[in-house]
């Protein structure tokens, strides 16, 4: 069971890294426009479906903080998704 969970979470980590990279390439304007509410969708990896949630955690004058989480919708493992966040600094000019 522990070995299976480790492998499962390793897959989650690959997906999480990919999704964080994808979202972190967007401008502040794109992020605020797309994340007016939690964005939930599925991705397929190795013929399996995974749940991804992306949300705007903070929107300050200087930066946005974006949260990304991944799980495979299995119970009980999905009760504790793998997550990360990143900061997207706002430039002094409007984006």
C-alpha positions in Angstrom: 0.0 0.0 0.0 2.7 2.5 0.9 4.7 1.7 -2.3 1.5 2.2 -4.4 0.9 5.6 -2.7 4.4 6.7 -3.4 4.1 5.8 -7.1 0.7 7.6 -7.2 2.1 10.7 -5.6 5.1 10.7 -7.9 2.7 10.9 -10.9 0.9 13.7 -9.1 4.2 15.5 -8.7 4.9 15.3 -12.4 1.5 16.7 -13.3 1.7 19.4 -10.6 5.1 20.6 -11.9 3.7 20.7 -15.4 0.6 22.6 -14.4 2.5 25.1 -12.2 4.9 25.8 -15.2 2.0 26.2 -17.6 0.1 28.7 -15.3 3.2 30.6 -14.3 3.8 31.6 -17.9 0.6 33.6 -18.0 0.5 37.3 -17.4 -1.1 38.9 -14.4 -4.0 40.0 -16.6 -4.5 36.5 -17.9 -4.4 35.0 -14.4 -6.9 37.4 -12.9 -9.2 37.0 -15.9 -9.1 33.2 -15.9 -9.2 32.8 -12.1 -12.3 34.7 -11.0 -13.3 31.5 -9.3 -11.6 28.2 -8.7 -10.7 26.5 -12.0 -11.2 22.7 -11.8 -10.4 20.4 -14.7 -9.0 17.0 -15.6 -5.8 16.0 -17.3 -4.8 12.6 -18.6 -1.4 11.2 -17.8 -0.4 7.6 -18.6 -4.0 6.7 -19.5 -5.3 7.9 -16.1 -7.4 10.9 -15.3 -6.2 13.4 -12.7 -8.0 16.3 -11.1 -6.4 19.7 -11.2 -7.6 22.8 -9.2 -6.1 26.3 -9.7 -7.1 29.3 -7.7 -6.1 32.8 -7.0 -4.9 32.9 -3.4 -3.8 36.5 -3.1 -4.1 39.6 -5.3 -2.1 42.4 -3.8 -0.8 45.7 -5.3 2.6 44.0 -5.9 1.9 40.3 -6.7 -0.5 37.5 -7.3 -0.2 34.2 -5.5 -1.7 31.2 -7.4 -2.4 27.8 -5.8 -2.4 24.6 -7.8 -3.4 21.2 -6.5 -3.5 17.7 -8.1 -5.1 14.3 -7.1 -6.5 11.3 -8.8 -10.0 11.4 -7.2 -9.3 8.2 -5.3 -10.5 7.9 -1.8 -8.9 8.4 0.7 -5.8 9.6 -1.1 -7.5 12.6 -2.7 -8.5 14.0 0.7 -4.9 15.2 0.8 -4.0 16.5 -2.7 -0.5 17.5 -3.7 -0.3 21.2 -4.0 2.1 24.1 -4.7 1.8 27.8 -5.1 3.7 30.5 -7.0 4.1 34.2 -7.0 3.6 36.3 -10.1 4.9 39.8 -9.5 3.1 42.7 -11.0 5.1 45.1 -13.1 4.9 48.8 -12.5 3.3 49.2 -15.9 -0.2 47.7 -16.5 -0.2 44.3 -18.1 
